[in-house]
Structures are given as structure tokens and as C-alpha cells.
Amino acid sequence: MLEQNATPSKARFSKYVGIYLAIILFVSSFGLGILVGQSIIVKKQIENENGQVEINKVINFNRTINRSDSVDFSQFWDVWDRIKQKYVNKDVKDTDLFYGAIEGLVYSLGDPYSVYMIPKMADEFTKDLSGEFEGIGAEIGIKNGQLTVVSPLAESPAQRAGLRPGDKIMAINKENTFGMDVNMAVSKIRGQAGTEVTLTITRNGASKAVDIIIKREKINVPSVTFEWKGDKIAYVRILQFNEDTDVIFDRYAEKIVKEKAKGIILDMRNNPGGFLDAAVNMASEWVEDGMIVSEKSETGYSRDHETIGAHRLSGIKTTVLVNGGSASASEIVAGALKDHGQATVVGEKTFGKGSVQDFETFPDGSALKLTVAEWYTPAGKNINKEGIVPDIEIKQDWEKEKVGEDIMLERAINIMEGREVAPVSNSTTSIK
């Protein structure tokens, strides 16, 4: 893996799993991939005395080097020269050409989860991991070639305005999104608290596109909430897997054990993902032995992430709630608990974000997020292609449900309290 070969000029984050970058439109970045701890951007060797990046220290102007037998790189420099000499606007910056060329290089992969970020974008991405943002409070990704809402966060401006998982974003402030990548979309949706953005969306079952006006806000995102339901049923909602998830969940796990909960409802609906370690640690509380998730690539690389910790919640009757907005890290937890027979999964088929992104920064502050592998559940199912299919499938019908009604949660409580018999899981507890 790339993370094992970090150098001073290529700093990394700790592994992070989410949807695109994952980019949450608080707008921010959460999930969509794997990221690697804290970033240290080493820039001194390419800055001048005023702290500005000097492009001639970034670009290798040695045009005689050709690293490919099938491509003549002199053509690249021919195009570069023609732009500089002939383009109608003479104010063409080398930095713009340089970064644009690299962005196009990564874009040519045709992978919506691989992206090159210029220094400003990379800096915003790292800052967004703090859990506090300004924006609309929704995550977007590319699905079937279309800019799509993965999940609006609970009580966010996006949710209050009516955005739902699966909504297709056709335009941003009347600008068509056809061919627009997530980075560009984020830059257009992101903005200061108090300002507005108009999203034109289409929805399955709707006859025409509608405009939704959303006022941006400063958003503090809780990662875990807890309350008791029914007869001593612990209801734990995981909104994302971020830096404080382990600490908060640990506190609630202690509470569940100490107060002898009769059952647990783990709600990961509209959870876009987050840190891989947090997902592995959480699933390990139920899984006593064996693998939580495996990452594999076509190059032959494979790594299994085994269960760790005290497994305090193993054997406690558990129901997991998921929907189409559950992605990446939340799919890892749901898949592990299902395959090991530790929970009944209720709801909708999950998003299917199961690719592994490696994230590294470069001396000028730019960064590359590159897909290097895919996630597989303990039973060997490819999350990226299959998602997690619930044991009990329930379609959330937002149009028919009354205000405050939650049919998925009600079914989960019925299962916990014995008013409904859960089906036997397709998985086995013998998985190692």
C-alpha cells in the first residue's frame, strides 16, 4: 500500500472511508474513500522568501525526459507552447496550466472517486475533517454518471429544505451539472452561512424537475447520539465516523452493558462514512473473532482488517438500520455484523461505496486521492458493486409517512421487543 511508503514530501492522512472525497456539502469532505491521520504539508523547499510557491520549483522543465515507450511527451510541451504563444488571452498562468494538466490526467481514469486537488482545495478538504462546516449539510457523489445526493444530514438545511437520498442534481444556481465532477459541484454549492444556493433536482417518481432553495448555515455535526426506546432498547444513531466517534461510542457501549440493555438498534441511515478505524472498532464490539472487512485490488494486493478490542456488545440482540444514503464506513459495519450473524439488517439496499482511496499531499500543498482497492465483507461480497442488502427490506415512503413517523424504526423496535420474528441471517458465525 502507498501508506507504507510515506516520505517527507508526500504526507498522508489516517485511513478514512466515505463517499467521493468524501465530500459533505456542509460543504465538506467526509467520506468517500480512505484517508490517511494528520496532514503535514511540506512547502518550504518550493516557496520564495515571501512564502509564495514558485512554479519553476514545482514543474520539471526538462523536456527531454520521456517515461513511456507508447507516448511522445514532446506533444504535451508542443501544446503548452502553443497555448502560451497563440491563446487570445495572454495572461495565462503556468500554475493554471500545470494544475489543469494534472487534474485532466486523473480525470481520464473515469473514476469519480479518484481526484487531484489543487492546494486551496486540498487545504479546505483537510480543514473540513474537524466536524464543523458552513454549507447545506448534505453529501453528494456521482452515481451512474449523474451528480446525486448521497445523504442529507439530520436537522441540516438540506434535510429541512426537502433534499433526499437519491435526488439527482440537474443544476446548481441554474447551471447545468452535465459532465460536472464532484469537486466543481462542491465549489459551487459551498458558501458562507446566510447565503442561498438553488439546486434543481429530479426524483424517482416525480414527473418534472423542481428547484430547491437552501440557505447555508454553520453546521456542527454530531457523530453519535443515544436514547432509550421501548422496554430498555438502546437506540444508537451513527451520523458519521469521524475523529470523536470512538470516544463517544465507547461511552455509550459502557452504558449499554452497565444498564443491561435488552437490545440495541444501530441506526446508520444516511451515514456517508468516515474513518476506517472508527468503523472497524465499532463492528469489533459485536464480532468476537475473524475479519471485519477486507481490501483487495486487481494487482493482487489484499489486506484483512481483523476484529479488535473487548467485544462488549457480542450476543446482545441487535438490529441495524440502513438505507440508500448509508455508504462506505457504515456499509463496512453493517456488512460485518450481518455476515457474522450479530445483527438483523433492516431497511433499504445501501449506496454501494466500496472502493478504497489513498490520499497523499505534495510539497506545494496539492493532493491526490486515488482508488487503490475495493472493500469486501467477511463473506466475500464486493461492497462497491453490491452494497449491503437488508435481511428485512423496507422502502421508506416519505410522501406517505406522517410527520414524525418512522416505519423503519418502528419495525426495528417490534423486532427487539419480540412482536416480530426476524429472519435467519444468510450469513454464518464461522467466518474467520
DODONU-291950 format. One line per 2 residues: number of its first residue (from 1); their letters; for each residue x, y, z of C-alpha. Coordinates in pm, 1 decimal. Last residue first. Layout:
BEGIN
NUM = a = X/Y/Z ~ ...
***
This chain:
BEGIN
432 = ki = -1281.1/-1610.3/1007.0 ~ -1643.1/-1671.9/915.7
430 = st = -1798.6/-1942.3/1133.1 ~ -2083.4/-1717.3/1253.1
428 = ts = -2263.6/-1762.4/923.9 ~ -2451.7/-1527.1/697.4
426 = ns = -2790.1/-1551.4/531.4 ~ -2941.7/-1419.3/853.0
424 = vp = -3241.3/-1601.6/998.9 ~ -3547.0/-1384.1/961.3
422 = av = -3652.6/-1157.7/1249.4 ~ -3968.0/-1255.2/1435.6
420 = er = -4194.8/-960.1/1503.5 ~ -4356.4/-858.0/1832.9
418 = ge = -4044.7/-976.4/2015.5 ~ -3943.2/-644.8/2173.5
416 = mi = -3635.1/-600.7/1954.8 ~ -3821.8/-696.9/1638.4
414 = ni = -4104.4/-453.9/1713.0 ~ -3847.5/-181.6/1788.5
412 = ar = -3684.1/-240.3/1449.9 ~ -4019.4/-224.4/1275.0
410 = el = -4093.4/109.6/1442.2 ~ -3750.8/240.4/1340.3
408 = mi = -3816.4/152.3/979.1 ~ -4168.0/298.5/984.7
406 = de = -4055.1/637.7/1114.3 ~ -4344.8/877.6/1171.9
404 = gv = -4266.0/1227.2/1298.7 ~ -4465.3/1397.3/1026.0
402 = ke = -4681.1/1135.9/859.5 ~ -4537.9/890.3/610.0
400 = ke = -4696.8/879.6/267.2 ~ -4459.6/1105.5/72.8
398 = wd = -4150.6/988.2/259.9 ~ -4206.3/627.3/161.6
396 = qk = -3909.9/448.4/319.3 ~ -3892.9/111.7/148.5
394 = ie = -3847.9/-173.2/391.4 ~ -3631.2/-475.6/314.7
392 = id = -3576.7/-719.6/600.3 ~ -3246.1/-905.7/581.6
390 = pv = -3104.6/-590.9/423.2 ~ -2886.1/-597.0/105.6
388 = ig = -2549.5/-430.9/161.9 ~ -2394.7/-271.4/-147.4
386 = ek = -2338.6/-500.0/-444.5 ~ -2072.1/-347.9/-667.4
384 = ni = -1867.8/-137.6/-425.8 ~ -1947.0/-363.5/-131.6
382 = nk = -1793.7/-667.0/-303.3 ~ -1920.4/-968.0/-111.5
380 = ga = -1656.8/-1203.5/32.5 ~ -1843.2/-1331.7/337.7
378 = pt = -1632.1/-1107.8/563.3 ~ -1738.9/-806.8/350.6
376 = yw = -1518.4/-686.3/64.8 ~ -1391.3/-332.0/9.4
374 = ea = -1216.5/-228.6/-313.2 ~ -859.7/-122.9/-390.3
372 = vt = -629.2/162.5/-497.0 ~ -861.7/449.8/-583.3
370 = lk = -656.2/769.4/-584.8 ~ -688.7/1089.2/-385.6
368 = la = -405.8/1317.8/-490.5 ~ -314.0/1636.6/-307.6
366 = sg = -182.0/1988.3/-364.9 ~ 5.9/2163.5/-85.3
364 = dp = 314.1/2252.3/-293.8 ~ 516.8/1970.8/-134.0
362 = ft = 260.6/1701.1/-216.5 ~ -29.2/1555.1/-21.4
360 = ef = -142.0/1195.0/-17.4 ~ -478.0/1020.7/-4.5
358 = dq = -533.5/652.5/-81.9 ~ -891.2/569.8/-173.2
356 = vs = -1055.5/231.9/-122.1 ~ -1370.3/147.4/-313.4
354 = gk = -1686.3/19.1/-151.6 ~ -1945.9/287.0/-198.2
352 = gf = -2255.3/75.6/-260.4 ~ -2538.0/308.4/-156.0
350 = tk = -2713.7/66.4/80.2 ~ -3011.0/-155.0/-1.5
348 = eg = -3306.1/-37.0/204.2 ~ -3418.7/-101.9/561.0
346 = vv = -3340.8/-366.0/823.3 ~ -3019.2/-558.4/894.7
344 = ta = -3056.5/-824.5/1162.5 ~ -2744.4/-835.6/1374.6
342 = qg = -2454.7/-1048.8/1502.2 ~ -2471.0/-1321.6/1237.2
340 = hd = -2107.4/-1270.1/1136.6 ~ -2206.9/-1172.1/782.6
338 = kl = -2468.1/-924.6/905.9 ~ -2247.1/-757.9/1165.4
336 = ag = -1961.2/-725.4/916.7 ~ -2180.7/-595.7/634.7
334 = av = -2349.6/-334.0/852.7 ~ -2014.7/-209.7/986.9
332 = ie = -1848.9/-192.3/642.5 ~ -2161.1/-36.0/491.6
330 = sa = -2144.9/241.6/753.9 ~ -1780.6/301.8/659.0
328 = sa = -1869.5/324.6/287.9 ~ -2226.5/440.4/246.8
326 = sg = -2569.1/456.9/404.2 ~ -2776.0/702.8/198.3
324 = gn = -2965.6/426.3/19.1 ~ -3088.9/298.8/354.4
322 = vl = -2963.8/130.2/670.4 ~ -3098.4/28.8/1014.0
320 = vt = -2910.5/-235.2/1214.9 ~ -3094.4/-455.4/1464.6
318 = tk = -2914.3/-607.4/1761.1 ~ -2978.8/-873.7/2024.1
316 = ig = -2682.3/-862.1/2260.8 ~ -2452.0/-1157.7/2192.0
314 = sl = -2141.3/-950.5/2135.5 ~ -2178.9/-599.7/2275.9
312 = rh = -1859.3/-590.2/2484.6 ~ -1632.8/-724.5/2210.9
310 = ag = -1320.1/-634.4/2417.3 ~ -1096.2/-494.4/2145.4
308 = it = -1004.2/-599.7/1791.9 ~ -1166.3/-766.8/1491.0
306 = eh = -943.7/-825.0/1189.6 ~ -883.7/-591.9/896.1
304 = dr = -777.1/-815.0/605.9 ~ -533.1/-686.2/345.9
302 = sy = -500.9/-786.7/-17.0 ~ -285.5/-666.7/-306.8
300 = gt = -301.8/-889.8/-612.1 ~ -285.2/-611.5/-870.9
298 = es = -661.5/-639.9/-916.4 ~ -705.2/-486.3/-572.5
296 = ke = -833.7/-608.3/-239.0 ~ -947.4/-458.8/90.6
294 = sv = -1100.3/-684.5/353.6 ~ -1354.0/-607.0/622.8
292 = im = -1437.1/-708.5/980.5 ~ -1243.4/-1034.6/985.5
290 = gd = -1247.6/-1305.0/1248.8 ~ -1340.3/-1347.4/1613.2
288 = ev = -1553.6/-1170.2/1869.9 ~ -1764.0/-952.5/1638.3
286 = we = -2002.5/-725.7/1831.5 ~ -1768.7/-456.7/1971.9
284 = sa = -1546.5/-522.6/1669.8 ~ -1800.3/-350.6/1444.1
282 = mn = -1730.3/-23.0/1626.6 ~ -1351.2/-51.8/1617.8
280 = va = -1352.3/-139.4/1246.6 ~ -1578.4/156.3/1164.2
278 = ad = -1373.1/400.7/1374.5 ~ -1051.5/273.8/1213.4
276 = lf = -1195.3/332.7/865.9 ~ -1266.8/698.9/931.7
274 = gg = -1576.2/846.7/772.2 ~ -1890.1/718.0/606.5
272 = pn = -2192.4/876.4/441.7 ~ -2443.8/789.9/716.2
270 = nr = -2789.7/849.7/569.9 ~ -2927.9/560.9/776.4
268 = md = -2676.2/421.1/1025.1 ~ -2916.6/340.0/1309.5
266 = li = -2786.6/74.0/1549.3 ~ -3085.6/-56.7/1744.4
264 = ig = -2965.8/-246.7/2050.0 ~ -3140.0/-496.9/2274.9
262 = ka = -3229.0/-587.6/2630.0 ~ -2993.7/-323.0/2769.0
260 = ke = -2819.9/-424.3/3091.4 ~ -2757.8/-79.4/3244.1
258 = kv = -2382.9/-140.0/3269.0 ~ -2356.6/-301.3/2924.2
256 = ik = -2546.4/-30.5/2737.2 ~ -2376.2/246.6/2937.4
254 = ea = -2030.6/110.0/2860.8 ~ -2124.4/95.5/2491.8
252 = yr = -2247.1/455.3/2517.4 ~ -1912.3/581.0/2645.6
250 = df = -1721.0/380.1/2385.3 ~ -1943.6/528.3/2114.7
248 = iv = -1845.9/880.9/2218.5 ~ -1471.8/810.8/2229.7
246 = dt = -1462.1/610.6/1907.1 ~ -1675.6/863.1/1717.4
244 = de = -1459.0/1164.8/1809.0 ~ -1240.0/1174.2/1496.1
242 = nf = -1517.9/1098.6/1248.9 ~ -1746.0/812.7/1153.5
240 = ql = -2077.5/971.1/1058.1 ~ -2436.9/1002.7/1173.8
238 = ir = -2428.7/697.9/1398.5 ~ -2758.0/664.7/1587.0
236 = vy = -2770.6/443.5/1893.0 ~ -3112.0/335.1/2024.8
234 = ai = -3069.1/117.3/2333.1 ~ -3385.1/-86.5/2399.6
232 = kd = -3478.3/-95.1/2767.7 ~ -3851.5/-155.3/2711.5
230 = gk = -3944.4/95.0/2443.6 ~ -3661.4/317.7/2324.4
228 = we = -3365.7/457.9/2521.4 ~ -3155.4/735.5/2374.1
226 = ft = -2814.5/786.2/2214.5 ~ -2647.3/1011.8/1957.5
224 = vs = -2319.1/961.6/1769.8 ~ -2120.9/1169.7/1516.8
222 = pv = -2260.2/1511.9/1598.1 ~ -2208.5/1759.5/1312.1
220 = ni = -2174.4/2125.7/1392.1 ~ -2313.1/2321.2/1098.8
218 = ke = -2268.2/2684.6/1006.0 ~ -2555.1/2755.2/772.3
216 = rk = -2636.0/2777.6/402.1 ~ -2986.6/2869.7/296.5
214 = ii = -3133.4/2616.6/57.1 ~ -3360.0/2684.6/-240.7
212 = id = -3497.6/2369.9/-401.7 ~ -3593.7/2393.0/-768.8
210 = va = -3802.1/2109.8/-911.8 ~ -3754.3/1874.8/-1204.2
208 = ks = -4056.5/1702.8/-1352.7 ~ -4284.2/1399.9/-1324.3
206 = ag = -4160.2/1277.5/-987.4 ~ -4149.9/902.3/-929.0
204 = nr = -3775.1/891.6/-882.3 ~ -3657.0/1242.5/-803.3
202 = ti = -3524.2/1522.6/-1016.6 ~ -3333.9/1816.4/-872.2
200 = tl = -3259.5/2180.0/-946.6 ~ -3046.1/2311.8/-660.8
198 = tv = -3062.4/2678.9/-564.2 ~ -2799.3/2816.4/-324.8
196 = et = -2855.1/3075.5/-54.9 ~ -2631.0/3286.8/169.1
194 = ga = -2665.7/3302.2/548.2 ~ -2358.6/3091.1/621.1
192 = qg = -2089.2/3142.3/360.6 ~ -2062.1/2917.2/60.3
190 = ri = -2017.8/2567.0/-79.6 ~ -2260.1/2469.2/-353.6
188 = ks = -2042.7/2593.2/-641.3 ~ -1712.4/2461.9/-504.8
186 = va = -1880.7/2134.2/-419.5 ~ -2009.1/2092.4/-774.0
184 = mn = -1662.8/2153.7/-916.2 ~ -1510.2/1893.9/-685.8
182 = vd = -1790.5/1648.3/-754.9 ~ -1738.0/1646.8/-1129.4
180 = mg = -1958.1/1832.1/-1377.5 ~ -2028.7/1644.6/-1702.3
178 = ft = -2393.2/1757.0/-1702.0 ~ -2436.7/1984.5/-1399.9
176 = ne = -2634.6/2254.7/-1583.7 ~ -2600.5/2597.9/-1423.0
174 = kn = -2936.8/2726.2/-1291.7 ~ -2792.6/2801.7/-944.4
172 = ia = -2673.3/2441.3/-938.7 ~ -2841.1/2220.2/-1200.0
170 = mi = -2950.8/1860.9/-1256.0 ~ -2887.4/1734.7/-904.8
168 = kd = -3033.8/1383.1/-888.4 ~ -3209.3/1303.4/-561.4
166 = gp = -3100.9/958.6/-441.0 ~ -3101.5/1040.0/-71.0
164 = rl = -3349.0/1321.0/-1.6 ~ -3341.4/1700.9/-13.3
162 = ga = -3650.7/1862.8/142.1 ~ -3538.6/2205.0/259.1
160 = rq = -3519.5/2080.0/615.9 ~ -3288.7/1799.7/505.1
158 = ap = -3054.8/2032.7/316.6 ~ -3053.1/2291.3/598.2
156 = se = -2939.3/2010.3/832.0 ~ -3155.8/1853.4/1102.8
154 = al = -3013.6/1509.0/1020.5 ~ -2755.9/1515.9/745.3
152 = ps = -2863.1/1499.5/381.8 ~ -2748.7/1179.2/213.2
150 = vv = -2598.5/1058.2/-111.1 ~ -2743.1/1336.7/-325.0
148 = tl = -2652.2/1262.4/-686.9 ~ -2444.0/1412.3/-966.6
146 = qg = -2508.4/1172.1/-1252.9 ~ -2272.0/927.4/-1423.4
144 = nk = -2444.6/621.3/-1284.8 ~ -2381.9/759.4/-937.1
142 = ig = -2151.5/1054.6/-874.6 ~ -2141.4/1175.4/-518.5
140 = ie = -2306.6/1424.1/-287.2 ~ -2313.7/1473.1/87.0
138 = ag = -2554.6/1706.8/256.6 ~ -2532.3/1971.7/526.1
136 = ig = -2607.4/2292.3/333.7 ~ -2287.0/2489.1/386.2
134 = ef = -2057.1/2608.3/659.6 ~ -1872.1/2337.3/847.6
132 = eg = -1769.1/2196.7/1182.3 ~ -1664.8/1832.2/1209.2
130 = sl = -1287.3/1893.6/1208.1 ~ -1238.1/1696.8/886.0
128 = dk = -1333.8/2002.5/682.1 ~ -991.5/2158.4/744.1
126 = tf = -822.5/1881.5/544.6 ~ -1052.8/1932.4/245.0
124 = ed = -1019.8/2309.4/254.5 ~ -640.4/2273.9/232.7
122 = am = -670.9/2027.8/-55.8 ~ -897.1/2269.2/-243.2
120 = kp = -654.1/2557.7/-196.3 ~ -353.7/2343.2/-292.6
118 = im = -505.6/2198.4/-614.2 ~ -687.2/1870.1/-566.1
116 = yv = -639.4/1566.2/-790.5 ~ -925.9/1319.3/-793.1
114 = sy = -1003.8/949.5/-785.4 ~ -1353.4/872.2/-655.7
112 = pd = -1537.5/953.8/-978.4 ~ -1319.7/705.0/-1171.9
110 = gl = -1300.7/771.4/-1545.6 ~ -922.7/741.9/-1532.5
108 = sy = -900.5/1047.8/-1760.3 ~ -995.7/1265.8/-1462.8
106 = vl = -655.8/1190.3/-1305.0 ~ -463.1/1324.7/-1603.6
104 = ge = -709.8/1609.5/-1652.1 ~ -647.3/1731.0/-1298.4
102 = ia = -272.5/1702.7/-1364.9 ~ -297.3/1918.5/-1677.3
100 = gy = -515.2/2174.5/-1501.3 ~ -260.7/2203.3/-1221.0
98 = fl = 21.3/2282.6/-1463.1 ~ -177.2/2506.3/-1695.8
96 = dt = -313.6/2708.0/-1403.8 ~ 32.1/2729.8/-1242.7
94 = dk = 188.5/2847.0/-1568.9 ~ -50.6/3140.3/-1573.7
92 = vd = -209.1/3255.6/-1898.1 ~ -246.8/3632.7/-1918.2
90 = kn = -203.4/3641.5/-2296.4 ~ -573.8/3587.0/-2359.0
88 = vy = -613.6/3502.3/-2727.1 ~ -402.3/3187.5/-2695.3
86 = kq = -119.0/3188.3/-2950.9 ~ 218.7/3177.6/-2778.6
84 = ki = 146.4/3034.1/-2433.4 ~ -114.5/2796.4/-2567.2
82 = rd = 117.6/2690.9/-2849.7 ~ 398.8/2626.9/-2603.7
80 = wv = 189.9/2400.1/-2379.1 ~ 58.2/2213.2/-2683.1
78 = dw = 413.9/2146.1/-2801.3 ~ 511.1/2052.7/-2444.2
76 = fq = 247.8/1782.2/-2433.5 ~ 346.2/1668.4/-2780.7
74 = sf = 704.0/1622.0/-2661.3 ~ 564.4/1359.5/-2429.1
72 = dv = 567.9/1100.8/-2706.1 ~ 357.9/815.1/-2569.8
70 = sd = 399.7/440.2/-2625.1 ~ 751.2/387.4/-2487.6
68 = sr = 675.1/598.9/-2183.7 ~ 896.8/790.7/-1942.7
66 = ni = 1012.0/1057.8/-2187.1 ~ 1260.0/1304.2/-2040.2
64 = tr = 1392.7/1562.4/-2286.1 ~ 1155.2/1834.2/-2173.8
62 = nf = 1339.1/1915.1/-1854.2 ~ 1106.3/2186.4/-1724.6
60 = ni = 1031.1/1998.6/-1406.0 ~ 746.1/2199.8/-1263.9
58 = vk = 728.0/2274.1/-892.6 ~ 1036.9/2488.8/-842.6
56 = ni = 960.9/2682.3/-1162.3 ~ 610.9/2738.0/-1021.5
54 = ev = 737.5/2936.3/-725.0 ~ 501.5/2893.8/-430.3
52 = qg = 471.7/3213.3/-226.3 ~ 609.5/3238.4/129.5
50 = ne = 759.4/3582.5/73.8 ~ 1115.2/3444.0/72.8
48 = ne = 1024.0/3209.4/-211.0 ~ 848.1/2878.5/-162.5
46 = iq = 936.4/2542.3/-319.0 ~ 1159.1/2399.4/-44.9
44 = kk = 939.0/2536.0/231.0 ~ 628.7/2350.9/120.1
42 = vi = 593.3/2041.7/336.6 ~ 226.0/1988.5/406.7
40 = is = 185.1/1786.6/721.6 ~ -154.8/1619.3/717.7
38 = qg = -289.9/1428.0/1012.4 ~ -411.5/1076.5/1028.6
36 = vl = -458.3/859.5/594.4 ~ -769.0/884.7/402.0
34 = ig = -978.2/616.0/260.9 ~ -1271.7/694.1/48.5
32 = lg = -1588.9/886.8/27.8 ~ -1632.7/1005.4/322.3
30 = fs = -1612.4/1307.7/478.9 ~ -1526.5/1623.2/297.1
28 = sv = -1716.1/1938.9/341.3 ~ -1992.0/2163.9/232.4
26 = fl = -2157.9/2147.1/454.7 ~ -2169.1/1969.2/135.0
24 = ii = -2005.7/1656.7/250.2 ~ -1735.2/1536.4/23.0
22 = al = -1598.8/1200.3/81.6 ~ -1372.4/1251.5/-131.6
20 = yi = -1649.2/1077.6/-311.7 ~ -1835.3/882.7/-44.5
18 = gv = -1660.1/787.6/282.0 ~ -1380.4/593.2/436.0
16 = yk = -1080.7/741.0/607.0 ~ -744.4/594.9/674.1
14 = sf = -508.7/828.1/857.8 ~ -393.1/1112.2/638.4
12 = ra = -70.7/1141.1/446.3 ~ 237.2/1347.8/370.4
10 = ks = 426.5/1316.4/43.2 ~ 734.9/1535.8/66.2
8 = pt = 853.7/1387.9/395.6 ~ 805.8/1036.4/254.4
6 = an = 527.4/783.1/303.2 ~ 595.9/432.3/177.9
4 = qe = 360.2/224.3/391.0 ~ 67.9/445.8/300.3
2 = lm = 106.7/353.2/-63.5 ~ 0.0/0.0/0.0
***
